[in-house]
Amino acid sequence: MKQENKDGEGEVELVNTGTWEVLPHVDTGSALPQKKTPSGRVKVLHLNYTRSQKGELVETEIEHLRFFAKTSKELGLRLEILTNSKSREDVEQELYHNEYQELEYNITISQKPVSKWAEDSVEYLENGKVAVLKQFNDELLQKAMTEGRRHRWQGKLTQENLEEALEEDHLWIPLGIRVNASETVAERERAAQNQGQEVAHIRAYIEGGNMITGEDATGKPVIMIGKDAIATTASIYQINDNDVKRIICEDFGLATIEQVICVEQPGQFHLDMGMLCIGNGIVIVNDSSEELKDAIEMVEMVPCLTTEKMAARLKLQFELEEEAAKDLEEAGIKVIRRKLEKYMMYNFFNGEFVNGKDGENYYITNGGTEEKEEEFEALMVQEWKVVKKVIFSPIVAAQQSFKDRGGVGCRVKGGF
């Protein structure tokens, strides 16, 4: 069974008829998601604001609200804020200040509290539709992703450490399944419908941070997907990886499965925590080789369980980074290796490209030390020449956010 691509660029071979009986109907209109490269020219940022589970104001959340509001005002971006009624007063009280008078923003009220990670539960499509994740069985999802890792990670760790990494993933590389367990998808869907937007559904289990829509060196659209998502979806539907790629092609209007690039998790639960697509077929992938070297030396100097586990975790991270780089290069992507993240300290991979009112591109990311910020901005502005300026969040807020396993790029979602 084949489907002609509407752009005439080729054909997408669909999965067999028997498989389609267990797949939901396609409702996306086969439209490409908002690109996460400079060519996406993002002018709208979607932000979720929430209080704590106890309903208390959290300083880290307020700090990020201020940061995004200030940045959006300065660059001329529109801010779309989703929050529930109890948290609304925090937003209104903050944005009432005179400094935000020129800020264009809209507040949408959800019935229930939403996750602060706006990136992960939704994709904004070129045809105007809002695509949310299909809900799956939590237990099935966890089992499928775990078994996918078991298969791919054999030989990268001792068997004992592999079992520990799979059973205690939160201490190694967390499973990227938290969106499914939250009510944010339902709230995002309800909010979109209330605003008169047409809602579609992403049939593969791909959390937003584990999918990067960009372009190759010729300008052709490509979508990079973390292998956790590919393996999990294949297991759930009982199909192979190429069939998963065909599903993604149909959902997002890609002509061939070669435009879906399956990438090993680069030592992170989401791609956008360990790699950055700067456009034109160029991707920066983290390089933890020096950190691993230091950890191995520490084991030799102070041999104990703590140093050995640290070295084992860094070895896994490094080997997965190597695999990710190889996957990208085999797909024709140019890879540049740089150390742009350090656990709980800084992460410049995680951010958002936006287009300012002056027509220039900017990159918004997590704050770090002054030295690290200057080094990264020099790369982005002078060496790679992809943005006019890098805008960093307050370092204290950034490091607090990392404790919750997310950063600036997880908190906002670029839209049309």
Order of alpha helices (4+ residues) and beta strands (2+ residues): beta-beta-alpha-beta-alpha-beta-alpha-beta-beta-beta-alpha-alpha-alpha-alpha-beta-beta-beta-alpha-alpha-beta-beta-beta-alpha-alpha-beta-beta-beta-beta-beta-alpha-beta-alpha-alpha-beta
